Amino acid sequence: MDTQEREKTETQAIDFEKRGGLVPVVAQDAKSGRILMLAYANKEALDKTIKLGMATFWSTSRNEIWTKGATSGDYLKIVDILTDCDQDALIYVVEPEGAGACHTHDPKSGVARESCFYRKVDLKTGKLEFLPR
């Protein structure tokens, strides 16, 4: 299916081939709207996400399928899955179940960070600033 067809159809035709079998996936908190993380999915990961109702990804560092929370207990329950116009990127709208979505931990509390996006770039200095939890 070409791009124009993908833009008009009601048929799911995620374009995994465009980026070598992967599509970027943004996980977004259903209640707050906050972006929790960015990861990638292949067809198997998307199929497993739909089947389990839990956010599942392709780990580019480990080269394997992983369901967020299977090790940490910090699951991301799927509320909706959105695709962009040409079906080459996804948003998993989720309800976090656990301490946080990030694999890193706050050094003070030892708790998983709520979001992987916990810093911002200061536009005047270019330095990173930590966001409040």
C-alpha positions as a printed Julia matrix, in Angstrom:
133×3 Matrix{Float64}:
  0.0    0.0    0.0
  1.45   3.4   -0.92
  1.47   6.51   1.28
 -1.61   8.09  -0.29
 -3.6    4.91   0.23
 -2.4    4.71   3.87
 -3.63   8.27   4.43
 -7.17   7.47   3.26
 -7.87   3.93   4.45
 -9.51   2.51   7.54
 -7.31  -0.56   7.12
 -4.4   -0.9    9.51
 -1.32  -0.88   7.28
  1.52   0.21   9.55
  4.6    0.91   7.41
  7.22  -1.17   9.2
  9.42  -1.36   6.1
 10.11   2.38   5.9
 12.61   2.22   8.78
 13.9   -1.32   8.42
 11.07  -3.09  10.23
 10.55  -0.62  13.08
  8.24   2.3   13.81
  8.76   4.89  16.57
  6.25   4.65  19.42
  5.53   7.45  21.87
  3.94   6.37  25.16
  1.61   9.08  26.47
 -0.16   9.14  29.85
 -3.92   8.98  29.22
 -4.77  11.19  32.21
 -2.09  13.88  32.18
 -1.15  13.86  28.5
  2.51  13.76  29.53
  4.94  11.99  27.21
  6.41   9.09  29.15
  8.85   7.51  26.74
  9.88   6.91  23.14
 10.62   3.4   21.93
 10.24   1.29  18.8
  7.94  -1.5   17.71
  8.09  -4.09  15.0
  5.02  -6.0   13.8
  5.44  -8.68  16.46
  5.63  -6.07  19.25
  2.51  -4.29  17.99
  0.61  -7.58  17.69
  1.64  -8.52  21.24
  0.63  -5.07  22.52
 -2.84  -5.53  21.04
 -3.14  -9.1   22.36
 -1.89  -8.37  25.91
 -3.25  -4.84  26.3
  0.17  -3.84  27.64
  2.79  -1.7   25.89
  5.29  -3.97  24.16
  8.3   -2.81  22.19
 11.36  -3.93  20.26
 14.51  -3.28  22.26
 17.1   -1.81  19.9
 19.85  -2.35  22.48
 19.0   -5.99  23.31
 17.48  -6.94  19.95
 14.43  -8.54  21.53
 10.74  -8.02  22.23
  9.97  -6.62  25.68
  6.77  -5.78  27.47
  7.29  -2.71  29.62
  6.98  -3.79  33.25
  7.7   -7.51  32.81
 10.92  -7.08  34.83
 10.26  -3.89  36.82
  6.55  -4.27  37.53
  5.98  -0.81  36.03
  3.51  -1.73  33.27
  1.86   0.57  30.75
 -1.74  -0.52  30.18
 -3.0    0.35  26.7
 -6.01   2.68  26.48
 -5.7    3.56  22.78
 -3.24   3.18  19.94
 -3.01   6.1   17.52
 -1.22   6.16  14.19
 -0.1    9.17  12.22
 -1.35  10.07   8.74
  0.98   7.79   6.77
  0.99   4.99   9.36
  4.72   5.08  10.12
  4.59   6.2   13.77
  2.41   5.25  16.74
  1.24   6.68  20.03
  0.38   4.26  22.8
 -2.04   6.11  25.07
 -1.52   4.36  28.4
 -2.4    4.12  32.05
  0.83   3.63  34.03
  0.69   0.78  36.53
  3.61   1.11  38.91
  6.16   3.69  39.98
  7.17   5.12  36.62
  7.76   4.53  32.93
 11.51   5.19  32.83
 14.19   2.57  33.46
 16.23   5.2   35.33
 15.59   6.04  38.97
 15.53   9.27  40.94
 18.78   9.17  42.95
 17.12  10.72  46.01
 14.11   8.42  46.27
 15.35   5.39  44.34
 11.95   5.28  42.59
 11.61   4.85  38.83
 11.15   8.17  37.11
  7.59   8.87  35.96
  8.81   9.81  32.48
 12.0    9.35  30.51
 11.65  13.05  29.67
 12.67  14.38  33.09
 14.98  17.19  31.92
 14.64  20.17  29.64
 17.14  22.25  27.7
 17.55  25.77  29.04
 17.14  27.85  25.89
 19.53  30.55  27.15
 22.41  28.39  28.38
 21.88  25.11  26.53
 22.29  23.23  29.81
 19.88  20.62  31.09
 17.52  21.35  33.96
 15.68  18.67  35.94
 11.9   18.96  35.86
  9.91  18.62  39.07
  8.25  15.22  39.5
